Amino acid sequence: MMFISIYYVPLHLALGKPHTISVLAL
């Protein structure tokens, strides 16, 4: 899950808050 979090940081910054919710869900 750590590598997912590291990969999701630029994704949620690029796409916005929807991915922030996804990170919180993980």
Residue, then its C-alpha position, 0 to 999 in steps of 0.5 A: m500500500m505504500f507504493i500505491s500511496i506514493y504513486y497516488v500523490p501525483l495522481h490526486l494532485a493532478l486530478g484533484k480531490p476525487h483521488t484524495i478521497s480514494v487515498l483516504a479510502l485506502 
